[in-house]
Amino acid sequence: MDKTPPNPRELTQNPLKKIWMPYKNGLPEKHISQRKVCMTNCPTLIVTVGLPARGKTYISKKLTRYLNWIGVSTKEFNVGQYRREFVKIYKSFEFFRPDNEEGLKIRQQCASAALNDVRYYLTEEGGQVAVFDATNTTRERRETIIQFAEQNGFKVFFVESVCEDPDVIQENIVQVKLGSPDYTNCNTEDAVQDFMKRIKCYENSYETLDEVLDRDLSFIKIMDVGQRYLVNRVLDHIQSRIVYYLMNIHITPRSIYLCRHGESDLNVKGRIGGDSGLTPRGKEFAKKLSQFIQKQKISDLKVWTSQMKRTIQTAEALSVPYEQWKVLNEIDAGVCEEMMYEEIQENYPLEFALRDQDKYRYRYPKGESYEDLVQRLEPVIMELERQENVLVICHQAVMRCLLAYFLDKTAEELPYLKCSLHTVLKLTPVAYGCKVESISLNVEAVDTHRERPENVEVSRMSEEALLTVPAHL
Amino acid sequence: MHTDRRKKLTQTPLLKIWVPWMGCNLNRRRGSSVPQFCNSPTLIVMVGLPARGKTYISKKLTRYLNWIGVPTKMFNVGQYRREAVKIYKNFEFFKPDNEEAMRIRKACAAAALKDVSSYFTKEQGQVAVFDATNTTRERRAVIMSVAKEKGYKVFFVESICDDPEIIAENIKQVKFGSPDYVDRDIDEAMADFVQRIECYKASYMPIDDDKDRKLSYIKIFDVGIRYLVNRVQDHIQSRIVYYLMNIHVTPRSIYLSRHGESELNLLGRIGGDSGLSPRGQKYASALAAFIKGQNIKDLKVWTSHMKRTIQTAEAVGVQYEQWKALNEIDAGVCEELTYEEIQQNFPEEFALRDQDKYRYRYPKGESYEDLVHRLEPVIMELERQENVLVICHQAVMRCLLAYFLDKPADELPYLKCPLHTVLKLTPIAYGCKVESCFLNIGAVNTHREKPANVDVNRDPEEALQTVPDHI
């Protein structure tokens, strides 16, 4: 006998994110539906494995950056850092000798301290993923970590990097070890020698992840910088995404060029969105961009645009083939499309204030938020990782999202990154990060960057709201 | 400096794509919202003993690639063999010393490869899946030399499994129904098939991680517990690997339903973000009862971000996840209009839509083709999950259904997805069983068939002939 189901809860639309949520007694109810797609249920502990100079820290930092950008709170814990804080001065490789009992004790303490911080991050600070970056080359050490994770209810996923190519290892050492605090007062030759001996200290006791002995563990083994992968027991969505990401990244040197379309007709009028064409100055920029690209003499450059007229017009001037991506379209401002900020303030003062309060999460009515943009741009980032030299001609909000990914900017900073018209940003991966060169092509354009005003209260005066609006016709 | 007429951008009327001039190549590109990343054609070559899931993988992969817009076709050598040798007697055909049979089998493989070539050159195919055991290095070498000569990229997919239970289940699910065993009783068929597998075992040489290190391949162990991936060359191979690593064979069901009838549905208006009508509320309650009655273990419930799907989920009373990607197709300037108003205000748009409903993009809106790309992460997650109820919208449901039932682009926008009806999809054998459950709550019909006259010059009556009734 069916009992009458309870009355469905009333829904209210959250004014910032425009998400429909149930509410009771006038207050929104906490409900799992408020989160985006649930990536993880329990927190995940990613554990790197591998000899020194195999790219563990490179992978850890990159993975952390990617997960944070797609909205999964992630933090890396580098045991080497803990060791440097404990043992103020690094003398030589002898610290790492397997028979150095004092050294071993210190290293074990550092690993424990790091795991403690991991526990705090995942249980008290709301972290979803922790990346435990250390060699973890013995089965014994890994077993300790597995037990730690079990006690705390964390899932474990191992990422092992295996590489025997001496050229790759040498290049690795040159790129990131020579600049390490361990070797600041060392000349290059001595540093390399010492580091090689350091690697030797680990080699004898190294137990690689084995498809038989470790068959119950979840892991990916990356061999020879991505030529080959062994993937075992992927347990859930986040592990699947991590594997996909790791299988798409590479370390071949290349550069990514980001720029906006040339100045558009709506830009000069101070109007947002729309699908207008280039002004004469915008067309001038397109020409200069073509000259700039030619001078750069880039091998095999791919050019991507959105499907909006202004980026395509800009690409056309380059006279090279280009690909159109709909997902590179500018943020959809919904009911505010083609309005000036002054008009938004006049017609939607509440919306305008909410946007200033949380520009990342704010969704335009019938439009999008920066948070939505990031989700739609994820395939672009994935393909950018796969590609080599690429020029992306896009839009202000889109460029901010892409830039935030490459430069590891937080959600709070992202919507205020400066992406001016008629300026090309050249990004070149270097060591653990990205070098940025900003090249203005010397063609005048309006400023479209609106800083966050001081007063973001809903009750503020129009003048306070419009204080930071850039000049326009 | 003269003005180059070619430099004036125009927006194509159907796809709403800006092109340098009408009639240029970009106008005829497939896949309008995402760039095509295929340059040379790709030949996927299956490897593995019989009953290791090669055909299952081949069919599923083909279905997925076609759905995301990559023209793909599978070539099952067993089919060619059945056409060449009308009647299958027994496993002796597959004995390695059966010279006559060997000759036939080689000829079948060659014929299939010839058809692959034809598919690439004459039918604009991009991916061909060559489904056969391909268990010897010799056979694989032959395929690779053909591919090299013609400029195809080759990607091997090997399925390795020694779990006798899985193999037995496999044989039960797909072999007994095969034309080879149509007049045989089960035990006889099983015994024969086991012998057949033995015939291959002696000469089986799996892809060798050392000798074959220059090849591009994925090895799937034990139905997905472990994978070995070697030398992924390009975007499409990367997508294929990701897909293969997310599918599973655990039995489960996927329930698809639209939101309950909405206020705008009643008025014959499209899009918008309205709430449920009283009948829609009733449906939500009925859906809750239906779901309860199904006794589903660990059901996940997904909705869009639109009020009407969330209201429906609220009645079901379990936790649900909101996906923006499940939002209804954006009708741009036509949002919240009736078809009559669209005909009145945008007669040309209305006609273009009837001419090619899949690719047609609303001004400042989306096309079905755009929808498919937006839904791809949903499909990927549906593959990973087990029991799921998706509460969505008409166009969205058509796209998801087309994926599961392998419907082509021209049928997709006309699939029937009426209100107040739950579709239960259960994977079986090589496909999907569909059960349609109408929950007996009346609702308006929102399905508009393609009218007879799709010409831009047609009369309004002709355009509006197939519009369903509304207030």
Chai-1 contact restraints between the chains, C-beta under 6 A:
chainA,res_idxA,chainB,res_idxB,connection_type,confidence,min_distance_angstrom,max_distance_angstrom,comment,restraint_id
A,D2,B,A289,contact,1.0,0.0,6.0,A-B,restraint_1
A,P5,B,S285,contact,1.0,0.0,6.0,A-B,restraint_2
A,P5,B,A288,contact,1.0,0.0,6.0,A-B,restraint_3
A,P8,B,E314,contact,1.0,0.0,6.0,A-B,restraint_4
A,P8,B,A315,contact,1.0,0.0,6.0,A-B,restraint_5
A,R9,B,E314,contact,1.0,0.0,6.0,A-B,restraint_6
A,W20,B,K307,contact,1.0,0.0,6.0,A-B,restraint_7
A,W20,B,I310,contact,1.0,0.0,6.0,A-B,restraint_8
A,I32,B,Q319,contact,1.0,0.0,6.0,A-B,restraint_9
A,S33,B,Y320,contact,1.0,0.0,6.0,A-B,restraint_10
A,S33,B,Q322,contact,1.0,0.0,6.0,A-B,restraint_11
A,V37,B,E321,contact,1.0,0.0,6.0,A-B,restraint_12
A,C38,B,E321,contact,1.0,0.0,6.0,A-B,restraint_13
A,Q227,B,R231,contact,1.0,0.0,6.0,A-B,restraint_14
A,R228,B,N230,contact,1.0,0.0,6.0,A-B,restraint_15
A,Y229,B,V229,contact,1.0,0.0,6.0,A-B,restraint_16
A,L230,B,L228,contact,1.0,0.0,6.0,A-B,restraint_17
A,V231,B,Y227,contact,1.0,0.0,6.0,A-B,restraint_18
A,N232,B,R226,contact,1.0,0.0,6.0,A-B,restraint_19
A,R233,B,I225,contact,1.0,0.0,6.0,A-B,restraint_20
A,S240,B,N246,contact,1.0,0.0,6.0,A-B,restraint_21
A,Y244,B,Y242,contact,1.0,0.0,6.0,A-B,restraint_22
A,N248,B,S238,contact,1.0,0.0,6.0,A-B,restraint_23
A,K309,B,L9,contact,1.0,0.0,6.0,A-B,restraint_24
A,K309,B,W18,contact,1.0,0.0,6.0,A-B,restraint_25
A,I312,B,W18,contact,1.0,0.0,6.0,A-B,restraint_26
A,Q313,B,L9,contact,1.0,0.0,6.0,A-B,restraint_27
A,E323,B,P35,contact,1.0,0.0,6.0,A-B,restraint_28
A,K326,B,S33,contact,1.0,0.0,6.0,A-B,restraint_29
